[in-house]
Amino acid sequence: MKRILLVDDEPHMIRILKLALENAGYAVDEAYNGEQALACIEKCPPDLMITDIDMPRMNGRQLTQHIKQNMPDHAFGIFILTARAEAEHREWSRNLERVSFMEKPVSIMKLIVSIDSFFAENHHSEAHKHAG
C-alpha cells in the first residue's frame, strides 16, 4: 500500500484529505508543519508528500527546499497544495524534479487522479530501469 504524508496546519484539510485518500486505498500519515513532516520522513519515508505552503515554524517552501538539499536521494514525489496562486509561488518549484503544484481549493477527485497517475508513471519508469 502506498504511503502518503499530508502536511497542513489546518486540521479540517487534513481530515478531509485523509478520509478521501484512505478511501482511495492509500495509507496516510499527517503532520501540521514542516518540522513535524521532517520527523515523519526520517521515521518512515512516504511514497508521496502533499504539503501546504503557508504553515507556522517551517513552511512548505522551506520544507521542500530542505528535502531537496538534505535528502537528494529521496524517492518520493511532492505535491504542493496552496491557495497562493501568485507566480512567485510557482517559480521556485518549477525546476524541482518530482514536484507538482496544485491550487486550493482542490477537487478531491482531481487530486486522486493526479496521485494515481503519479504512481502509475513512476511504477512504469521503475520497471523500465529494472528491465534495462
RAUR-V174382 format. One record per pair of residues at least 24 apart in sequence whose C-alpha atoms are under 10 Angstrom apart, sorted by the first residue. I is the first residue (numbers start at 0). J is the second residue. D is the distance in whole Angstrom. If there is no record, write none. Layout:
BEGIN
I_J_D / I_J_D
END
This chain:
BEGIN
0_24_7 / 0_25_6 / 0_26_6 / 0_46_10 / 1_25_5 / 1_26_6 / 1_27_9 / 1_45_8 / 1_46_6 / 1_47_8 / 1_118_9 / 2_26_5 / 2_27_6 / 2_28_7 / 2_43_9 / 2_44_8 / 2_45_5 / 2_46_5 / 2_47_7 / 2_48_9 / 2_75_10 / 3_27_5 / 3_28_6 / 3_29_8 / 3_44_9 / 3_45_5 / 3_46_6 / 3_47_5 / 3_48_6 / 3_49_7 / 3_75_9 / 3_76_10 / 3_77_10 / 3_114_10 / 4_28_5 / 4_29_6 / 4_30_7 / 4_36_8 / 4_39_8 / 4_40_8 / 4_43_10 / 4_44_9 / 4_45_6 / 4_46_8 / 4_47_6 / 4_48_5 / 4_49_6 / 4_50_8 / 4_77_9 / 5_29_5 / 5_30_6 / 5_31_8 / 5_32_10 / 5_36_8 / 5_45_10 / 5_47_9 / 5_48_6 / 5_49_5 / 5_50_6 / 5_51_9 / 5_78_10 / 6_30_5 / 6_31_5 / 6_32_6 / 6_33_7 / 6_34_10 / 6_35_8 / 6_36_6 / 6_48_7 / 6_49_6 / 6_50_5 / 6_51_6 / 6_52_9 / 6_54_9 / 6_58_10 / 6_59_8 / 6_62_10 / 6_79_9 / 6_80_10 / 7_31_5 / 7_32_6 / 7_33_9 / 7_36_9 / 7_49_8 / 7_50_6 / 7_51_5 / 7_52_8 / 7_53_8 / 7_54_7 / 7_55_10 / 7_58_9 / 7_59_9 / 7_80_9 / 7_81_10 / 8_32_6 / 8_33_9 / 8_50_9 / 8_51_8 / 8_52_10 / 8_53_8 / 8_54_6 / 8_55_7 / 8_58_10 / 9_51_9 / 9_54_9 / 12_51_10 / 15_107_9 / 16_49_10 / 16_107_7 / 16_110_9 / 16_111_10 / 19_107_7 / 19_108_9 / 19_110_10 / 19_111_8 / 20_107_9 / 20_108_10 / 20_110_9 / 20_111_7 / 20_114_9 / 23_108_10 / 23_111_7 / 23_115_9 / 31_55_9 / 31_56_10 / 31_57_10 / 32_56_7 / 32_57_6 / 32_58_7 / 32_59_8 / 32_62_9 / 33_57_5 / 33_58_6 / 33_59_6 / 33_60_9 / 33_61_8 / 33_62_5 / 33_63_9 / 33_65_9 / 34_58_9 / 34_61_10 / 34_62_8 / 36_62_8 / 37_62_8 / 37_63_10 / 37_65_9 / 37_66_8 / 40_66_9 / 40_73_10 / 40_75_10 / 44_73_8 / 44_74_9 / 44_75_8 / 45_73_10 / 45_74_9 / 45_75_6 / 45_76_9 / 45_77_10 / 46_73_10 / 46_74_7 / 46_75_5 / 46_76_7 / 46_77_9 / 46_118_9 / 47_74_9 / 47_75_5 / 47_76_5 / 47_77_6 / 47_78_8 / 47_97_10 / 47_98_10 / 47_114_8 / 47_117_9 / 47_118_9 / 48_75_7 / 48_76_6 / 48_77_5 / 48_78_6 / 48_79_8 / 48_98_10 / 49_76_9 / 49_77_6 / 49_78_5 / 49_79_6 / 49_80_7 / 49_98_10 / 49_99_9 / 49_100_10 / 49_101_10 / 49_114_10 / 50_77_7 / 50_78_6 / 50_79_5 / 50_80_6 / 50_81_8 / 50_100_10 / 51_78_9 / 51_79_6 / 51_80_5 / 51_81_5 / 51_82_9 / 51_83_10 / 51_100_10 / 51_101_10 / 51_102_10 / 51_103_9 / 52_79_7 / 52_80_7 / 52_81_6 / 52_82_9 / 52_83_8 / 52_88_9 / 53_80_10 / 53_81_8 / 53_82_9 / 53_83_8 / 60_88_8 / 60_91_8 / 60_92_8 / 63_91_10 / 63_92_9 / 63_95_9 / 63_98_9 / 64_91_9 / 64_92_9 / 64_95_9 / 67_95_8 / 67_96_9 / 74_121_10 / 75_118_10 / 75_121_10 / 76_114_10 / 76_117_8 / 76_118_9 / 76_121_9 / 78_110_9 / 78_113_9 / 78_114_9 / 78_117_10 / 79_103_10 / 80_104_9 / 80_105_8 / 80_110_10 / 81_105_9 / 97_121_10
END
